[in-house]
Amino acid sequence: MLELMICSLVTILPDYLYRRYRQGKRFGKEITFFSVWYELRWGITGCLMLTISLITMIFYFHPSTTSAAIYFRTVPILPEGSGRVVEVNVDFTAPVKKGDVLFTLDSSKQKAALETATRKIAEVDASLIAAQADVVKADAQIGEAKASLQQAKDELDVKIELQRRNPGIVPQRDIEKLQVLVDQRQSGVDAASAVKESATLRVSTLLPAEKASAEAARAQAQVDLDKTFVRAGVNGRVEQFLVRPGDLVAQIMRPAGILIPDEAGRNKLQAGFGQIEAQVMKPGMVAEATCMSKPWVIIPLVVTSVQDFIAAGQFRATELLIDPQSLQKPGSILVFLEPLYKGGLDGVTPGSSCIVNAYTSNHDEISDPKTGTLKGFALHAVDATALVHALLLRIQALLLPIKTLVLSGH
């Protein structure tokens, strides 16, 4: 309507003035309700064409959307395991800090596993002390066996020497018995050395490995015990926290509640613009918004990024071929906007619906010496029409509470 009124000032009004004062035709006489089209046909046609062109130019170069909101991420409250709730530390809705315990699961099984792993470590430590004593004992046995071996060798050497000096003085059978005794005691030394090596291996390798396994089992048991304490991962606020003592919770069941981070939805607004405006929407564009939760306020924004993909075209690979006709409606270009000034979104409730206008600026191209006069004039006209759209946004912001509270039957 505003565009039509503006266009009529340069089309229908001059046509009427020409026919009224130049041709002498009077409204109600020559110009009647039934002859308006014939008499003002050039002005009406020009007005309609100019209005359509103006609206097209405004909405293309200065796009607007009502599909805008401050989206925010919520964190579902779920335990990593399953169990029965024994204690709840927060209410249905409450602020929490990172690390605060929200609720506790029954931990008797995990505590028993932790106690078993702890006792296993103590058992391995005791076995290690015993094995070290076995090493000392094996050393003593080796010394005893070597002494007995040396004694047998000395006695054998004496008998052999006597036999060499006085053949026949020592029976050959005695020498053979001593040789067998030496071999027997050498085997005793070897056996004692093997016992020591086994004890040493047990002290240096086997028992440390068993202790490491026991410590890993204890660490795992401690982790399982810690999982029974469900904590807040970030600073935020708990909402719809319905779990109570006695409830059985698990990952496959519904969440126990929702955790909303403190900064969720506080610094960025997302808006969906039509696909036809994909070539116009660029990072750095200035935009304005008015939101339902903060009426009668215009919030200056700037486009920070434009998503390169349209959600309507995504698919998951299945056994069926893709049919393009399955797209019920074209998707939109997702645009991220941030406040132009610090604190611009203060007071806007996260999740609030907004109306957003984005404005194209051709200042750099106009100021370029290579830009021709005609093109520069056209670009000036494009930038100037942003004023019309900005005025429309302010009218929408003014009427939004009235439309919502009065005209919608609230």
Secondary structure as GFF3:
##gff-version 3
##sequence-region A 1 410
A	DSSP	alpha_helix	2	9	.	.	.	ID=ss1
A	DSSP	alpha_helix	12	17	.	.	.	ID=ss2
A	DSSP	pi_helix	18	22	.	.	.	ID=ss3
A	DSSP	alpha_helix	36	39	.	.	.	ID=ss4
A	DSSP	alpha_helix	41	61	.	.	.	ID=ss5
A	DSSP	beta_strand	64	69	.	.	.	ID=ss6
A	DSSP	beta_strand	75	77	.	.	.	ID=ss7
A	DSSP	beta_strand	83	88	.	.	.	ID=ss8
A	DSSP	beta_strand	94	96	.	.	.	ID=ss9
A	DSSP	beta_strand	101	105	.	.	.	ID=ss10
A	DSSP	alpha_helix	108	165	.	.	.	ID=ss11
A	DSSP	alpha_helix	172	201	.	.	.	ID=ss12
A	DSSP	pi_helix	202	206	.	.	.	ID=ss13
A	DSSP	alpha_helix	207	226	.	.	.	ID=ss14
A	DSSP	beta_strand	229	231	.	.	.	ID=ss15
A	DSSP	beta_strand	236	239	.	.	.	ID=ss16
A	DSSP	beta_strand	248	249	.	.	.	ID=ss17
A	DSSP	beta_strand	257	261	.	.	.	ID=ss18
A	DSSP	beta_strand	269	274	.	.	.	ID=ss19
A	DSSP	three_ten_helix	275	277	.	.	.	ID=ss20
A	DSSP	beta_strand	286	291	.	.	.	ID=ss21
A	DSSP	beta_strand	294	306	.	.	.	ID=ss22
A	DSSP	three_ten_helix	311	313	.	.	.	ID=ss23
A	DSSP	three_ten_helix	324	326	.	.	.	ID=ss24
A	DSSP	beta_strand	332	339	.	.	.	ID=ss25
A	DSSP	beta_strand	353	359	.	.	.	ID=ss26
A	DSSP	alpha_helix	363	367	.	.	.	ID=ss27
A	DSSP	alpha_helix	373	384	.	.	.	ID=ss28
A	DSSP	alpha_helix	386	402	.	.	.	ID=ss29
A	DSSP	pi_helix	403	407	.	.	.	ID=ss30
###
